């Protein structure tokens, strides 16, 4: 299928089609689809411009339209990585459309600084945008008889599934890849709040393709890092082992650098698990640099020969080297800013937080000295308390080589004590997964249990916590403090369908077992047309990615794409027969209609 794009592969995207091959378009959308009064009473500002991309090289009138439902990011990321759509376009003579989600990329309803501008960032408003765009395209593109097929991965996959449930007239079917629509509270049977982090831990074990030395070494490292910070000698060791850019400070009311190091080192493992593809990929690093093939296994390799009883220096070096797989993926950093700045680092994408509810109390202890990252960068302080995270992790915390520095030199120092200007959450009026989590995307997480590799306070360094229990109230307090909103944990169950979607049809739910989100996905067939695809060797929506030579070693990945194309073919044919039947009924003589 990929032969039409010579040399293209997931590991060689420079030779793949993408946004540069598309035409860019805009449609005027209502800011508030569900009220007739103008937003904030402002009659002069009731609409905004939504961006979308089109590729029509293979398009034939009334042939299928492949429609990507944009995620919580600039839609160009998905234009440039959703190979299944590109590689299937010729076979189906399909028009490709990539629609941007409101508040992300260039589709911004409000200018920065507009009070209460985030009010209309909801999945329901976004789906209404997509429905209006599809109706417009049917007329504008001569696609009145076309079968529109929805595509989405991660949050986009959730939207694709929900869109098919709520707007069955708009699309004939949906491929919902790595779509954890069952990762919400108050479902029956309930979601396992520890599912994500247990899956990360499995990936970092021998059973998951790495080694037990990895998960065991990480679990052993966290309390030892905190213990080392109690002495001058230990803090010097931490600075050297973690190559920090400023001296590690003792814990005080103004700093907790050792805990920041723990957060910094823990924060990569969800990304490594989600991006555990068998080839090098830039997707999880937002195109800024690439992770190596099987990146989690590559990171775990630094623990080979380093047991849980290894000296602190050896263990800490392994932890830092593993984290640098993400934190210094480009290889150009010579030290790391690991301090208050990292603790407040922004999280704009859907992923595990690798933070726990007890962070909210730590935040409260140090509130007078902590300030928030500029809101334009993302969620800010809410992320210290909420399980909202950043799927695409850039080289946050890495500091490059000074032009005057000697080649190869590294400035060992320690946890940066950088202070940042305070800005109100949402002041940029740009999308943030932190805000979406704090409203309707309330996905619970626990960490630090006996079943995962992460840290939990046991009373030695911080007050003991029950890390096996998700503390909704602590998270809600963080949301109220940071965003001025309170999460509605029942919303996904009540308003979006929860687990009662059996009356829907024509959705493929695909999940890779390397992807820690699979625990919240649909893993069994719900009906003859609500179908589950399990990809044992698959990471985060690998089936949507461009084909790669490495796929040949994993028949499950190849089979998943073949199965999805077969279902798309079935949906397109069903749509055509339905339209033919409707037309025949319209043209039938009145006597035939009465007889029927």
N, C-alpha and C positions, 0 to 999 in steps of 0.2 A: 504493500500500500504506500510505503514511503518513497518508492522509486521515483515518483513524479517530482520529488524535490531532491535532486542529486546531492549526495553528501550530507544531507540533513539527518541529525539524530539528537536525542536529548543531551548528549555530551558534546555536541557540536552545533549549538543553536545558531551560530553565525551564518550557517548555510541553510537555515530553515526560514520559511516565510514567517512574517509577523506583522506588527503594526505598520512597518514601513511599506508593506505591500497593500495596505488597505486604504480606503477612502474614509475620511473622518466626517461625521455628520452630527447635527444637533437637533433636538426636538424640544419644544416648549412644553413643560409639564407643570401641573398644578403643584404648588408647595404642599397644600393640604387637600387630598382627594376626598376627604370624608366630612368636610364641613363646607357649607355654602358661604358663610361669613368669611371675609378676608383674614388671613393670619394676622394677629395682633391689631386687627382693625385697620390695617394699612391697605387701602384699595389700590394704591399705586404699585404694590409689590405682592402679587399673588402667584406668580409663576417663576420658574427658573429654567435654565438650559441644561438638558441632559445630553451627555456625549455618548456616541456609539460609533463603532467601526464596522465597515462592510468590506467583504471580499467577494467579487462576483465573477471571477474568471470562468468558473464552471457552471454558472447559473443559467437555467432555462426557465422560462416563464411557467409558473405554477408547479415547478419542481419543489422539493422540500426546502425548508429554511432551517438551518441549524442555528439555534439561538442560545448564546451563553449568557446566563444570569450572573451579573457581576458580583464580586465579593467585596469585602471590606478593604479595598485598595484601589489604586490606579488600575483601570481595566486593562491597560497595555500589558501588565504582567501576565494576564490570562490569554490575551491575544497571542503573546509570544511563547506560551508554553502548552497550550491546549492542542496537542498534535492530533488527537483522535478526530477532532473536527476537520482539521486541515487535510489529513490523510484520507478522510472518507468523502471529501467534497466531490471529487471527480466521479466516483462510483454513483453517487446519488444526484449528480448535477445540481448540487446544493448551493444556495446562497448562505454565506457565513455572516452572522451578526453577533457582535460582542457589545453588550449593553453595560454601561457603567452604573454602579450603585450610587444613589444620591449621597451627597456629602463626601464622596471620595474622588480622587483624581481631580478632574476639572469640572465635575458636576456638582457645583456648590450653590445651594439655595440662598445663602446669606454671606455677606462680607464679614471679615473678621471684626470682632468687637460688638456685633449686634446682640443685644440682650436676649436671652432665652432662645438663641438661634438653634439649639440642638433639639428642640421639641419635636421636630418632624423627621428625626432619624429613627425610623422603625422599619421592621421587615414588611409590615403591611403596606406602608407608604411606598416602599421600594417595589413590592410586587405590583401595586397599582400602576406605578411608572412603567413596568415591563408590559403590563396588559395594554396600556394605551399605546406604547410603542409598537407592539405587535399589530394592533388594529390599524395603526397608521401605515405600517409597512405593507399590509395586505392591499391597501389602496394605492399607496405611492409606488410600490414595486411590482404591481401586477401579480400579486401573490394571493389573490382572493381564494383560490382553490388549493393553495399549498398546505401541506402538513408541516406545521412548525414543531420542531423537536427541541426540547430544552436540554441544556447541558450545564453542569456545575460541579465543582469540587469543593470540599470542606464546607464553609458557610454557604458558598455558591451552590453546592450540592443540596444543602438543606433547603435553600430557597427554591431550587428546581423541583424538589419533591413537594414542598408545600404549595408551590405554584400550580403544579398538576392537580393537587387536591382541591385548591380553592378556585382555580381558573381552568377547568377541564375543557372549556370552549376555546381557549387560546392556544394550547399546545396539545398535540396528539400523543405525546409520551415524553418521558424525561429520563436521562441518565444522571443519577444522583450518586456521585463518587465520594467516598469517605465522608458521608453526610451523617453526623451523629445526632439525628433527630430525636433519639431516645436517651440523650445525656442530660436530662432535666429532672428536677425533683418532683416528688409526689406522683410518679407514674406507678402503674401496677402491671407486672412486677416492678419493683423499684430499681433504679439505676444504682450501680455500685460506685459510690463517690470516689473510691480509690482505684477505679478501673484504669484510668489513664496512666497513673504512676506505677501501678503494678505491671502494666504492659511495657512501659519504658524499662523497668527493672528486668523483665523477662528478656527483652532485647539485649540487655547488658549482661546476660548470663550465658553459660555454655548451652543451655537449652534453646536460647535465641540466636545462637551462632557466634557469640563472643566468648567470654570465659567468666567463670564464677569469681575469679580474682578481681574482675572489674567491679561488679556490684558490691562484693564484700569489701574491697579496698575503699570504695567511695563511702560506704556506710560507716566504715571505721574512721575515715578521715575527718568527718565534720566535728565530732567532739574534741579530737586532737588539735584541730586548728584553733578552736576556741580556748583550749587549755594552753596552747603555746603563747597566746596573746597575753597571758597573765604575767610574763616575765620579760625583761629587756632582751635577754638572749633569745627567747621564743619569738618576740616580735621582729628581731633582726632576721631570724630564720624565715619567718613568713615573708618578709620583704624580699629576701633573696630568692626563695623558692617560687614565689608567685610573680617575681619581677615587677613589683609595683613601682609606681612613678613617684611616690612620696613615702616618707617613713610611716610605718604602721604605728598608730597611736594606741595607748591603753584605753580600755573602755571607760567612758565617762558619760556625763549627761550631754556631752557635746559630740560624741563620736562612738561608733562601735565598728571599727574597721575589720576586726576578725569576723564578725557576723556578715559584713559586707562581702568578705572573701568567700564565705560559705555560699552566699546567694549568687555571687558571680560564677562560682564553679558549678553550682547546681543548675543554674539557669540554662545551660546548653543542652541538657540531656533530652528534653522534650523535642527540641529542634533536630538533634541527631537521630532520634527515633523516627520522627515524621519524615525526615529526609534520607532514610536508610535505603537508598536506591542502589542497584548494582553497578551504577555508572556515576561518573562525576556529574554534578548538577549545581546550577546556580539558583535554582528556584527558591529554596528556603533562605538564601542570602540575598534575595531580591535583585539578582543579576550583578551585584557589586563584586562578588568573587564566587568561587565554587567550593563545594564540599567534595572530598574524594569519594571514590566508589565505596559502598558500604561504610559510610562515615562513622556510624556508631561503633562498628567493629574496629575501624582504624583508631578511634579514640581509645577504645578499651585495650588495644595492643600495648599502650604505655604502661599497663599494669602487669604485663607479663614478667614474671620473676619478682614482683613486688607484692609480698604477702601482707596480711593485715598486721603482722608483727614486725614489719620492716621499720627501720629508723624513720623518724619524722621527716627528715630531709628527703629520703627516697620516696616516701608516700606523697608528700606535698608536691614534689617535682612531677610525679605521675599525674596527680590531680590537675596541676596547672597545664601540663603538656596536653592532656586530654581535652581540657576546656579550650585550649588554643586552637583546636581543630575548627572551632567556630569563631572564637574571639579574635584569632589571627589567621583566618583562612587565606588572606592575601599574602601572608608571610612578611609584611613590611613593618610590623610593630616591634619596638624594642623594649617597651614597658607597658604596663596596664594601669589605667585609672580604675582603681577598685576602692570605692569609698562611698561617701554619701551620694555622690553623683550616680553611682550604679544603683544604689538602693532606690533611687527615684527615677531610674531609667524608664523610658516610655514603652508602653506595650500597646500596639495598635492592631494586633491581629489575634485571631482565635487560636489559642494554644494553651497548654497547661501553664499555670502561673509559676510553678515551683516556688510559691510563697504560701504561707498558711495563715489561718485566721489570727493566730497569736501575733502576727506582724502588726495588726491594728493596735495592739496594746504597746508594742515596742515603739510604734510611731507616736502614740500618745505621750510616752515617756520623754520623747526627744522633740516633740512638736515645736517648742520655742526656738530650736536651733536649726530645724529643717525647713527648707523652702521647696516650692514645687518647680519642676521643669516647665519651661514655657509650654502652654497648652497646645500650641501649634504642633508640638512634637508628639502629642498623644495624651495618654490617660492620666499621667501624673500620679498624684498621691493615692488615688483610689486603688492603684495596683498593689499597694502595700497591704491591702486588706481583701481584695477581691480576686477570685480566680479568673481574671481576664488577662489575656496575654498577647504576645507578639509572635505571630507565626513566622514572619520573615525577619530573622535576626541579623542585623548588620554587624559591623566590627565595633560595636559599642564597647567602650572601655579600652580600646587599643590606641596607643600613641605612636606615631610613626617616627622614623629616624630623622633627626635634625639635620639640615643640610650641612651644618658645620661639624657634625659628629663624625668620628672616625668610622669607617666602614666596619660593620660587624659588631660595633660596640653596643652594649645594652646598659641602660641606666637603671640599676636596681635601686629601688626606693620603696615606696609603699603606697598604702591606700590614700588616694587623693582626698584632700579636704576641701574640694571645690564647693563654693556656695553659688546658688543660682537665683536669678531674679524671680520673684513671685509673680505668677499670672493666674487669673481666674480660670478654672477648668472650662474648656470649651470656648475660650476667648477667640480661638482661631476660626471657630465655626466650621471646622473640618471634622470628618468622621473619626471616631475612636471606638475600638472594640471595648475599651474600658467603659465608655458610656453605654454601649449596647448591652454589655453584661449587666450593668447597673440598672437597666430598665427591664428588658424582656428576655435576653439571652442568658438566663441565670443557670449556668452549668456548675454544679457543685464539685468540689475537689477536696480530697484529703491527701496528706503526705506525711511521711515520717512514721508510717505504720511498720509493723514487723514484716510486711509483704512488699515494701518498696525500699529503694536505696537512699531516700532523702532524709533530711534531718528533722528531728522532733525534740523540742525541749523536754528534758526529763527531770528537771529540778536542779541540775548541777550548775548550769550557767544562767538559766532563765526559769521563771516559775513553770512548774510542770503543767503540761497540757494533755488533754485527751485527743491525740492526733488521729484517732480512728473515727472521730465524729466531726462532721462539718458543722461549723458554728455560723448559721445564717445571720444571726443578729449582729455578730461582729463584722461580717461582710457588709451588711446593710448599713451599719454605722459609718463604715468607710465610704460607702456610696453617698450617703447623705452629707457627710462632711465635705467630700470632694466635688460631687456633681450636683448636690441639692436634690437628688432623686432617691427614691427607695425602690429596690427591685421588687418585681412581682413574680415570685417563684412558681406560681401556678399558671402563668400566662401561656407557656408553650403547650401545656396539657389542655387547657380550656379553649384557647383561641386558635391554636395552630394544628390541633388534631391529636396531640399526644400519641398514644399507641392505638387509637381507634381509627385507623385509616383503611380498613379492609374493604370499604365500599369504593375506594378509589381504584384506578386501573393504570396500566401501562407505565410503570416505573421500575427501573433497574437500580437496585441499591448495591453498589460494589464496595467492598472493604478489604483492605490488605491487612494481614495479621501482623506485619511489621509495624504498622501504623498504630500508635497508642490510642487513636480515636475510635478504633473499631469496637471498643467496649460499649460505646453509645450508639452504634450503628444497627441497622436491620440485618440480622445474620441468618434469617430463615425466610423462606417463601411465605408470603401472607395470603396469596391467592394464585390463580393461574396466570395473572398478569402483573402481580407485585412480586418481583423476583429478586432474590439475593444472590450475589456473586461473591464468593470468597476467594481471595488471592493470597495463598500462604506466604509467598515471597514478595508481596507487595507492600510498599510504604504509602505515604499519603497520596491518594488518587493517582497512582502510577499508571493506571489504565488510560487516563486522559492525556498523559505525556506523549511527546513524539517517540516513535519507535527508536530503538537503539540496538546495536549489534549484541550487547550484553543480554538482551531479552531472549535470545535464542537458547540460553541456558535455563530459562524459566518458563516452561510450557504453560504454567498457570496464568502468567501475564498475557501471553499470546492468545490463549483460549478466551480470557475475559474480553479482550477487544473483539474477537470474532463473535462471541456471544452477543455483545452489545450491538454490533452492526446487524446481526440477524434480527434482534428485537426491533431495531430502528426500521429495518426493511419491512417487518411485519406491521409495525404501526403505520408506516407510509401506505402500505397496501390496504390496510383496514380503512384508513382515512379516505383513500381513493374510492373504495367500494361504497363507503357511506355517502360520499358526495354524489356518486353516480346514482345511488338509490334515491337520494333526495331530489335530484334533477329529474329522474324518471317519474317520480311521484308528481312533481310539478307539471310535467308535460302530459301526464296520463289523462284520457278523456274523463269527464265527470262520471260517466256510467261505470267505468272501471273502479274509480275511487269509491263510489257508493256500494258496488258489489263487494269490495274488499272489506 
